[in-house]
Amino acid sequence: MSAEVFVYRGSLVENRHRVSLALWGPEGLVAYGGDPGLVAYLRSSAKPFQALALYLTGAVERFGLTEEEVALATASHDGTPRHVEVAARFLGKLGLGPEHLACGVHPPFSREARAALEAQGLRPTPLHHNCSGKHAGMLAAALALGAPADEYHLPDHPVQRLNLATLEALSGVRPGLATDGCSVPTFALPLARAARAFFLLADPGRAPEAYRTPLLRVREAMRRHPDLVAGPGSVDTLLMERLPVVAKRGADGYYGLALLEGPRGPLGVALKVEDGATQAREVAVVALLRVLGLEPGETPWDRPPVRNHRGLEVGHWEARLNLVWV
C-alpha cells in the first residue's frame, strides 16, 4: 500500500513525496507502508546505537560521563550555547579540544544561535556541528579501547568496527557502509531490519544480553534530556517531551522511532521519505504517530500551510499513510 506526503497549492497536488516505512514488534514485522525492504542509510538515526559504544567500552565509567553527555552523543543538535557547552565539557573530560573532532564545521541549525554568532562577529567551530556529541563519544570509546584517537572516524578503526557489529547484532543483518556527512561510516539496512533495532531500543530486555543495559541507559539518557538530542522546537525534542517515545531524525528524509508503549505495545519504526525531503519527513512522522494511537497534541507539522512571499496561505502539506498490517 502507498504512503505519501502531498503538497497542495490551492486544490491541486503540486508535489508528492513517496514514503516507505516499517513497524517491528515482538513477533517481527507488524505493519508497513510502501516498501519495507527498501535499503536506506540510517544517517543520524543510527546515533543511539553508535552511542552504545560508550557503555560497551567502559568509557562512561572511565571518564565520568553524565547522562547529559551520553544524550549529546546521540544528538543531531541545533548548536545552541547549551549544546556547545556540553560538547566542550565532554571533550574536556577526555583531555581533548574541538580540533580533535573530525566532523567538520557548519553554522548552528538554530536561527537564534546563528544570529548571535554573526552579531558577535564569530565563526562557528566544530562544537556547533550537529554531530559534535557523536564524535566526542567516538573519541571517548577510542581512548577507552586504547586505540588511536586521530583515526577514530575511519571504517577500519576499532570503534567503527564495534559500531558495525552492534548494528548487525540489533538488526539481524550485516549493514552496508558508506561515508556520512560528518565523515564517519553510515549504515544501510532494509527498513524492516532498522525497525527491529529500534524495537530493541524500546524493549531492551529482548536484545542480546550484552546490549540490554547499554540500550536501556542510552534510551533513558535521551528521554531525560530531549533538549540535548535536538533543540527547542525540533521534532525529536517535542515528541520526546510529549510522548513515551525515543525519536531520532536522520538526514535525507530518514526517521527512527522507539515506541515504549502504546495501544499496540512497544514498537520500532524506520521511515524514509524517498526523495529526502525534510519537511515531508516531519509531516509523515507526526501523522504516523496519530495512526498508531499516540497523540502529541498540536504540532507545527499537522497540515502545515504553504505560504507565499507575502505570508499568504496558498496551500498545505498532508500525509496519507495507507498501512498494511501483517
C-alpha positions in Angstrom: 0.0 0.0 0.0 1.1 3.5 -0.7 2.4 6.0 1.9 2.8 9.6 0.6 3.0 13.2 1.6 1.2 15.6 -0.7 1.9 19.3 -1.1 -1.2 21.2 -2.2 -1.3 24.6 -3.9 -4.9 25.6 -3.9 -7.0 22.5 -4.5 -4.4 20.7 -6.7 -1.5 18.5 -5.7 1.7 20.3 -6.8 4.2 17.8 -5.3 4.1 14.4 -3.8 6.7 12.6 -1.7 6.7 8.9 -1.6 7.3 7.3 1.8 8.4 3.8 2.8 8.2 2.7 6.4 8.3 -0.4 8.6 7.0 -1.2 12.1 8.6 -4.0 14.1 7.1 -5.6 17.3 7.7 -8.7 19.5 6.7 -11.1 16.7 8.5 -9.4 13.9 7.2 -7.1 11.2 3.9 -5.6 12.3 2.9 -3.2 9.5 4.4 -1.4 6.6 3.8 1.3 4.0 5.5 1.5 0.7 8.5 -0.9 0.6 9.6 -2.3 4.0 12.6 -3.9 2.3 13.9 -0.6 1.0 17.6 -0.4 1.8 18.4 3.1 3.1 21.1 4.8 5.0 20.1 5.5 8.6 22.3 8.5 8.7 21.9 10.3 12.1 19.1 8.0 13.1 21.9 5.5 13.9 23.3 7.7 16.7 21.5 5.9 19.6 23.2 2.7 18.5 26.6 4.3 17.9 26.4 5.7 21.5 26.2 2.2 22.9 29.9 2.1 22.5 30.2 4.4 25.5 29.0 1.6 27.7 30.4 -1.4 25.7 33.9 0.0 26.0 33.6 1.3 29.6 34.1 4.9 28.5 31.3 6.2 30.7 32.9 4.9 33.9 36.5 5.7 32.9 35.7 9.4 32.0 32.9 10.0 34.5 30.4 10.8 31.7 27.0 12.1 32.7 23.6 11.4 31.2 23.8 14.8 29.5 27.0 13.9 27.7 25.5 10.5 26.7 22.4 12.3 25.3 24.6 14.6 23.3 26.4 11.6 21.8 23.0 10.6 20.3 22.2 14.1 19.1 21.7 16.0 15.8 21.7 19.1 17.9 20.9 22.7 17.0 24.2 24.3 18.0 22.7 26.4 20.9 25.0 27.7 23.6 23.8 24.8 25.8 24.8 22.2 23.2 28.2 23.8 22.7 28.8 23.9 26.5 28.0 20.2 26.9 30.2 19.3 23.9 33.1 21.3 25.3 32.7 19.8 28.7 32.6 16.3 27.2 35.9 16.8 25.3 37.5 18.4 28.4 36.9 15.2 30.3 38.9 13.4 27.6 41.7 15.9 27.7 40.9 16.9 24.1 39.6 20.0 22.3 37.5 20.9 19.2 40.5 20.5 17.0 40.2 16.7 17.6 36.8 16.4 16.1 36.7 15.1 12.5 33.1 16.2 11.8 33.9 19.5 10.1 32.1 22.8 10.7 28.7 24.2 9.8 26.6 27.1 11.2 24.2 26.2 14.0 20.8 24.8 12.9 19.3 27.2 15.5 18.5 30.6 13.8 18.9 32.3 17.2 22.3 30.8 17.8 23.4 31.5 14.2 22.3 35.1 14.5 24.1 35.5 17.9 27.4 34.3 16.4 27.1 36.7 13.5 26.2 39.6 15.8 29.4 38.9 17.7 31.5 38.6 14.6 32.3 35.0 15.5 32.6 32.0 13.2 31.2 28.6 14.0 33.5 25.9 15.3 33.3 22.1 15.2 31.4 22.3 18.6 28.5 23.8 16.7 28.3 20.9 14.3 25.2 18.9 14.9 27.3 15.7 15.2 29.9 17.1 17.7 28.5 15.0 20.5 28.6 11.8 18.5 32.2 12.5 17.6 33.1 13.2 21.2 31.5 9.8 22.1 33.6 8.0 19.4 36.8 9.7 20.7 35.9 8.5 24.3 35.3 5.0 23.1 38.6 5.0 21.2 40.5 6.2 24.2 38.8 3.6 26.4 39.9 0.9 24.0 43.4 2.2 23.9 43.0 2.8 20.1 44.4 5.7 18.1 42.3 8.8 18.7 43.3 10.5 15.4 41.9 7.7 13.3 38.6 7.2 15.1 36.5 8.2 12.0 38.0 5.6 9.7 35.9 2.4 8.8 38.7 0.0 10.0 39.1 1.7 13.4 38.1 -0.5 16.3 35.3 1.9 17.3 33.8 1.8 13.9 34.1 -2.0 13.7 32.4 -2.1 17.1 29.6 0.1 15.8 29.2 -2.1 12.7 28.9 -5.2 14.9 26.4 -3.5 17.1 24.1 -2.6 14.2 24.4 -6.2 12.9 23.5 -7.7 16.2 20.5 -5.5 16.7 19.2 -5.6 13.1 20.0 -9.2 12.5 21.7 -8.5 9.1 25.1 -7.0 8.2 24.7 -3.4 7.2 26.2 -1.8 4.1 28.6 1.0 4.6 29.3 4.5 3.1 30.7 7.8 4.4 28.3 10.1 6.3 28.1 13.9 6.0 30.3 14.1 9.1 33.0 11.7 7.7 32.3 8.6 9.8 30.7 5.4 8.5 26.9 5.4 7.9 24.9 2.2 7.8 22.5 0.9 5.1 19.7 -1.5 6.2 16.4 -2.7 5.0 13.8 -0.5 6.7 12.2 -3.6 8.5 15.6 -4.5 9.9 16.3 -1.0 11.1 12.9 -1.0 12.7 14.0 -4.2 14.6 16.9 -2.3 16.1 14.6 0.5 17.2 12.2 -2.1 18.7 15.1 -3.4 20.9 15.7 0.2 22.0 12.1 0.3 23.0 12.3 -3.1 24.7 15.9 -3.8 25.7 15.0 -6.9 27.6 14.6 -8.7 24.2 18.0 -7.7 22.9 21.1 -9.9 23.1 22.3 -9.8 26.7 25.5 -7.7 26.2 23.4 -4.9 24.8 20.5 -4.8 27.2 21.9 -2.4 29.8 23.6 -0.1 27.3 20.3 0.2 25.3 18.4 1.0 28.5 20.9 3.6 29.6 21.1 5.3 26.2 17.3 5.3 26.0 16.9 6.9 29.4 19.6 9.5 28.7 17.7 10.6 25.6 14.3 10.5 27.4 15.6 12.6 30.3 17.4 15.2 28.2 15.4 15.5 25.0 16.6 19.2 24.6 20.1 17.9 24.1 19.1 15.4 21.4 17.9 18.1 19.1 16.7 21.5 20.4 13.8 23.8 21.2 11.1 23.4 18.6 12.8 20.5 16.9 10.7 17.4 16.1 12.8 15.0 18.2 12.7 17.1 21.3 9.0 17.9 21.0 8.0 14.3 20.5 10.1 13.0 23.4 8.8 15.7 25.7 5.2 14.8 25.0 5.1 11.0 24.3 6.6 7.8 25.6 9.0 7.5 22.6 12.6 7.8 21.6 12.7 9.9 18.4 15.7 10.3 16.2 15.9 12.2 12.9 18.4 11.4 10.2 19.5 13.3 7.1 17.8 13.0 3.7 14.3 12.0 4.9 15.2 9.3 7.4 13.5 8.8 10.8 13.7 6.2 13.6 11.3 5.8 16.5 11.2 3.5 19.5 7.7 3.5 20.9 8.0 2.4 24.6 4.3 1.9 25.0 1.0 2.5 23.1 -2.2 0.7 22.0 0.0 -1.9 20.2 2.7 -2.2 22.8 6.4 -1.5 22.2 7.3 -0.9 18.6 10.2 0.1 16.5 9.8 2.3 13.4 12.0 3.1 10.5 10.8 5.6 7.9 12.3 7.0 4.8 11.0 9.8 2.6 12.4 8.5 -0.7 13.3 11.9 -2.2 14.9 13.1 1.0 12.5 15.9 1.8 12.9 17.1 5.4 9.5 18.7 5.9 7.7 15.7 4.3 9.5 13.5 6.9 8.2 15.5 9.8 4.7 15.6 8.4 4.8 11.8 7.9 6.2 11.0 11.3 3.5 13.0 13.2 0.8 11.5 11.0 2.1 8.0 11.7 2.1 8.6 15.5 -1.6 9.6 15.3 -2.4 6.4 13.2 -0.7 4.4 16.0 -2.9 6.0 18.6 -0.3 8.3 20.1 -1.4 12.0 20.4 1.4 14.5 20.5 -1.0 17.5 20.7 -0.8 20.4 18.4 2.4 20.5 16.4 3.9 22.6 13.6 3.7 19.5 11.3 0.0 18.9 11.3 -1.2 20.0 7.9 1.4 22.8 7.8 0.5 25.7 5.4 2.3 26.6 2.2 2.8 30.4 2.2 4.0 32.8 -0.5 6.4 35.7 -0.1 3.7 37.9 1.3 2.9 35.4 4.0 -0.4 34.4 2.4 -1.5 30.8 2.9 -1.8 29.3 -0.6 -1.7 25.6 0.1 -0.9 23.0 2.7 1.0 19.7 3.3 -0.9 16.5 4.0 0.2 12.9 4.8 -1.7 9.8 3.6 -0.4 6.7 5.2 -2.1 3.5 3.9 -0.5 0.8 6.1 -0.6 -2.9 5.6 -1.0 -4.7 8.9 0.7 -8.1 8.9 
